[in-house]
Amino acid sequence: MEVRAFRATKTTKTMRTLRAVCVLVVVLFLGSCGVLNYIFGSVFPATAMLAKAQADLSGLIPAGQGYSYHVRVVETGGYGYVVVVGNQSSAGVAYVYDLDLHLLATIPNLTGNGVTVDAGGKIALGNLLLTPGTLAQNQNTGLVSINATNTNSGDAGGVDGFIMPTTGDVAVQLSFNTTTANALSGYFYPAVWSPQTPIASGALCSGGLQVSALLDDGVPTDNLIVVLRTPGNNGNGNSNTTCYFVAVSKSNLTGGTAQSSPSRTNLEPSSFGFANGCIMAYDLGAASFVRINPADGSTQSSFYSATDPSNVTFAYRVNGGSFYGFDQKSCILTKYGTWW
């Protein structure tokens, strides 16, 4: 009896010690601000297992100003970069990372906040041209600001520009003009900019729509997909928004009308991206990220995530491999592996 009592007591003490150690480990684990942010502030916790890397920009971006920033991915000349760009006070600033989220450069005093690749393979960032590999800046090009594609609607999806195959120029600052013929319009660069010359374009619908995204696969001879949407509250969980996927020729900006193009409802306008020939978005009705065929609007695959990413902007590698989310509230940039 004494031996049994001794063994029972010893076992009980051992179990209590193990519990205490486990509790201590959990407390220490959760005590880390980074871990807490990762667990509770993840873009979509359902896909936390897809997270490959993170970068915290909360020490770089002033408190409350994260909503003026968006993320872009550019790949050229065998190099790839993730760019978080926005505005601080009266000037723009960009934080340039490699594809694994190592900070490579901070570029202040930008004019404009667009990011794309020009016909010569250089990175056009605002009013600068950056040389791939070195990120050397050319400030004497005579370029003007590249403005975000969707400044008229406030959405953050899509890309900022595309290469016009007939001119070698990059078309930027596209908007849907509902006051003059309801036509898609924009400007050339780096052609002569004094004055800026609108791109000739055709009417796309009967009016009242806004540009949510301009989706381009980087192939000059292909079409681009212009995502037009019915006006709403700039996304933010507005499930009543209808989005139209209009195929437009890059050579002359002509295409179909919104009414004759595939459409979807319940999509978060700020979530649009493009990868492997498909539109990527978040479906508010299904609480899932979806991969959409732009030809007919059908869902090719989906990934359930109950967290509405309305505070997040996304960027996708056109050929797949990974994608990125920038949480404008926490200022956390995350690299994710693909789910599709």
HELIX and SHEET records of a PDB file:
HELIX    1   1 GLU A    2  LEU A   30  1                                  29    
HELIX    2   2 CYS A   33  PHE A   40  1                                   8    
HELIX    3   3 PRO A   45  LEU A   50  5                                   6    
HELIX    4   4 GLY A   66  SER A   68  5                                   3    
HELIX    5   5 PRO A  269  SER A  271  5                                   3    
SHEET    1   A 4 ALA A  51  ASP A  56  0                                        
SHEET    2   A 4 ILE A 332  TYR A 336 -1                                        
SHEET    3   A 4 PHE A 323  ASP A 327 -1                                        
SHEET    4   A 4 VAL A 312  TYR A 316 -1                                        
SHEET    1   B 4 HIS A  70  THR A  76  0                                        
SHEET    2   B 4 TYR A  79  GLN A  88 -1                                        
SHEET    3   B 4 ALA A  91  ASP A  98 -1                                        
SHEET    4   B 4 LEU A 103  LEU A 110 -1                                        
SHEET    1   C 4 VAL A 115  VAL A 117  0                                        
SHEET    2   C 4 ILE A 123  LEU A 125 -1                                        
SHEET    3   C 4 LEU A 128  LEU A 130 -1                                        
SHEET    4   C 4 GLN A 137  ASN A 138 -1                                        
SHEET    1   D 3 GLY A 161  ILE A 163  0                                        
SHEET    2   D 3 VAL A 170  ASN A 177 -1                                        
SHEET    3   D 3 ALA A 183  TYR A 189 -1                                        
SHEET    1   E 4 GLN A 210  LEU A 215  0                                        
SHEET    2   E 4 ASN A 223  ARG A 229 -1                                        
SHEET    3   E 4 THR A 242  SER A 249 -1                                        
SHEET    4   E 4 SER A 263  THR A 265 -1                                        
SHEET    1   F 4 GLY A 273  ALA A 275  0                                        
SHEET    2   F 4 CYS A 278  ASP A 283 -1                                        
SHEET    3   F 4 SER A 288  ILE A 292 -1                                        
SHEET    4   F 4 THR A 299  TYR A 304 -1                                        
END                                                                             
